[in-house]
Amino acid sequence: MAERPTPPRATDKLTFLLSLVPYLIDQVRVTVTDAAEHFGISPEQMRKAVTLIAMSGTPGADGTYTHETLFDIDWDDFEQRDLIRFRAAPMDDKPRFSAREAAALLAGLQRVAALPDFAARVDVTALMAKLARGASSTPAPLAVRAGAVDAVHRQLGAAIAESRRVRIDYVTTRGDRELRDVDPIRLDGVDDAWYLRGWCLTREAERTFLLDRIASVELLGDADAHTSDADSDELFRSSGADQRVTIALPVVGLPLIADYRGPDDAVRIEGDRALVTLAISHPGILGRIAARLAGGVEVLEPADARRAVAAWARAALDADSA
């Protein structure tokens, strides 16, 4: 006996219907076959769903349903030509993005569409068009210029897709140039910077590499399979050799050091000041943190970290006066 398919759950049915209504409104007129293919169901299931929608709507002020408050299907098109078209849809109060909100989302999608992995994705283009149509007013025209995707980025993307090990010519935070063999895991983008997350065979640990510090990439053999146990928004992870440094900064400045904070780094708030303990792999990183906060950060401990930042500040002043 053939095994009967498991019927969909009520929550799945509701999710489907909530997705179907805006889809049909956006399409204006679509065949039953095309709509069914879009949602991965049979044409007969689509016909039943449309019939159910035709019996739905929003009650009037007196709590009753009338012709004006129900979804009005063009039954001639539906029954004779297998076409779905709403003559009326009681969704005048549906929420819409403002023109500014739609413009912000379109700007983000333009940047995503410029990346190699998404350049051929027609669904991104379709979503951009849908956002523009669905705004409360016409979004302001805009164009986002994506940063150039260089050879290093393309090579690493190919290595990840093909599960290849790579050898990178990398400049560390200490300024040392090293060759590292890495099994790439993924690429992470933060603002205008890109990072490679991968298993470093030199360190026998997971590491994050700034692409701007990678001079070249050489493809090697097959990579071993690795799964990152770090969250996608956790760029840097401390190691046993890192130094713990406590700094003080304005609370409003915490987002400016988010890239350097790990999930276990302690933060204590004292009024409008925050005390943060970070894992620092090299004292030079403290100089970058100090530069981000334009004199608003104070290194509290240990003493050698305070001396390192003081030396960095003196070197910056000497270079400026030279």
N, C-alpha and C positions, 0 to 999 in steps of 0.2 A: 504494500500500500504506500502511495506517495506521501511523503511527510508534509503536513500542512504548515504553511509559513506562520511564524509567530505574529499575532495581530499587534499593530502599533499601540503604544500606551496612550492614555488620554492626554498626557502632557505633550507627547510627540504630535498628536493630532492638532492640539491647540497651537503649538509652535508653527506647524505647517500652515494652518489657516491664517495666522497672524502675518506670516510671510507672504502668503498667496495674494491677499487683498491688495497691498501696495504694489506688488509685482504686476497684477492685472491692470491697476490704475495707471501705472507708469508705461505699460506696453500699449495702452489705448485699445488695440485690437490684435489678438493673437489666436492662432489655431489651437485647438485642444491638444493636438499632437505635440506642437512646439512647447506648450506650457507643461505638459506631462514630462517631456524630455528634460526640461529645465529643472524640474523637481525630482526626477528619477522615479516616477511612478507610472502606472499604466494609464492610457487614455480613459478607460472606464472609471478609474479612481478619480481622475481629474473631473470628469463629468459629474460624479456624485458630489465632489467638493464644491463645484460651482453651483449646483442645485441647492446645496446647504446654505451657501452664502446668500442666495436669492431670498432665503427665508429669514435673513438676519438684518439687523439695523440698529438704530438708536431710538428709544422711545421719545415721543413728543413731550411737551410741557405737562400734559395731563396724564402721562405714564402709559399712553396707548401707542400702538404702532399703526402707521398709516402708509399710504403709497409713497408719500414724500420722505418717510423716515426709513424705508427699506432699500436695500441694494436693488436697483432696477436693471435687469439683464435684457439685452436685445435677444428675445427668444427666437425670432425668425433666423437671425444669424447663427444662434446656438444650435437649434434643432435641425435646420435645413442645410447649413453650410459648415457646421462644426467649428464656428468661430466664437470667441468669447469677447464681449464688449459691454462695458457698463454704459447705460444711458444716464444713470444717476448713481452717485455713491455718497451716502450721508457721512462724509468725513471732512466737512468744512472746517471743523475745529482741530484738525490734526496738527500736532506740533511741527514747526518748520525751523530750519536754521536761519539765523539772520544773515544778511549779506556779508557781514564781517566774519561770522563764524564759518560760513561756507568758503570764503576767500582763504581763511587760515588753513582749513582742511585741504583745499585744492593745492595750496602751496606745498604742504607736506607730501601730497600724492605726486605732485610734479617731481619732487626730489626723489621719491621712491621709484618713479617710472624711469628716471635717468640712470638707475643702477643696472649693470649688466644682467643680473638675475631677473629683473622685472621688465626689461626693455620690450620683450615680445609678449607680455601678459596683456591680452585684450581686456581682461576683467578690470584691470586698473584703469584703463581708458574709459571703460563703460561706467565705472563708479564715479569718475570725475564728471562725466556728462550728467549722471543722475544727481549728483550733489548740486551742480549748477542749476538744474531744472527745479530741484526741490527747495531751493532757498526762498525766503519770503520776498526778496527782491533780487535783481540781477547783481551778482558779485562783481566787485571791481576787477577790471582786467589786470592780470599780473603774469609775470614770468619769473621763474626761479632758475637761476643759473647754477647747475650742479657743479661741484668741484670735479676736476679732471680725475678720471679713474686711470691710474698709471699702470705700468706693466707689472709692478709688484702685486698690486691688488688683483689684477686679472690672473696672474700665475697662482696666487694663493687660493683664489676662488676655484680655479680648475683643479688644484691639488685636493681641496676639500671634496669636490664633486667626484673625483676619481679615486679617493682614498689613497693618495700618494704621500710618501714622506718627503720632506723638503730640507734643504740645507740653506740657512739664511746667514747672510753677512750682516751682523747686527752691532749697533753701537749702544752699549749699556748706559744706564743712568750715571755711571762713574766716568763715562767718556771712553771706555775701553772698547776696542773693536774685536769681536769674537765671531767664530763660525759656530753655529748651533744647528744640530740635527733635531728636527721637530716633526711630530705627527700632528698635523693641524686638526682642530676640532671645529672651530667656527670663527667667523669674522663678526666683530661687534663695532657698531658705529656710535659715537658719542659726539654730539655737536658736529664739528667739521673734522674730527679725528677718527681714524679707523685703527682697530686693534685686532691682532691675531691671538686667539686663545688656542693653546695647543700643549701637547705633552712634550716637554723638553728632555731629550735623551741625555743631554749633557748634565743636567741637574737632577734627572730622574724624578721630576715633579711637574705638575701643571704650572704653566707660566703664561703671562700676557705680554705681548710685544707690540709696541707702537709702530705702525707701518712706516711712519716718517723716518724711523731709525733703521729701517731695513734697506741696505744698499742694493742687494740682489738676492734672487731666489734661484736655487738649483733643484730641479725635480729629481728625486731618488727613486727607490723601489716602492713596493707596497707598504702602506702604513699599518701599524697595529691599531686595532679598534680601541678607542678610549671614549668614555662618557664623562663629560664634565659634571662634577658635583657642586659647581658654583652656580649661583643664580645668574640669569642673563644680565642683570643690572649691577653685578658685582665684578668690576673690572680687575681689581688687584687683590691678591691674597697674600697674607703674610707667611713668612717661613720662620723656622726656628732661629735663623741667623739675623732676623730683623731687629732693629733697636726700637724700644718703646719710648716715645717722646710725648710729653704732655704740653699742649699749647693752650693759650687763652685767646679768644677772639670774640667779636660781637656776635650775638645770636643770629642777626640778620645775615652774617657772613657764612653760616654753616653750609648753604648750598654751593658756595664757591670751592669748598674742599671735599665735596661729596665723592669725587673721583678717587680720593686718597683714603677714604674711610672704609673699613671692613665691617662685616655684620656684627663682630664682637667688640668693636672699638667703643670704649666707654665715653659717654657724654654727660657732663653735669652742668646744669643751668644755675647760674647765680645772678639773679636780676637780669640785666640786659647783656650779660657776658656768659659765654659757654666755655667750659674746660673740656678739652678733647684729648684722649690718649690715642696716638696713631702708631702703627708699625711702619718704620721707615727703613728701607733697605740701604739708603745712602744719605749722608747729611746734605748733599746738594739738592735733594727733594725739598728740604725745608726752605731753601731759597726760593723755589718756585711757589711754594705756598705763601711765603711772605710777600712775594710780588703780586699775587692774586688779590691780597687784601690791602695793599697800598699803605703799609705802616700800621695796620690794625691788628696784627698778630704779635703775641709775645710768647716766646719759648720759655716755659717754666722749669722743666727738668728733662733730662739730666744736664749737668754743667757742660759737658763736652758738646752737646747739641746747641746750647746757648752760644758757646764760643764759635762754633761752626757758622751759625747765622750771622754773628757779629763780623766774622771774617768775610762772609759773602757780601754784607752790606758795605764794608770798607772797600772791597774790591770793586763793587759797582760804582761807588762814589769816585774812586780813583780813575776808573775808566771814563766816567762822565766828564771829569775835569781835564783829562789828557787831551 
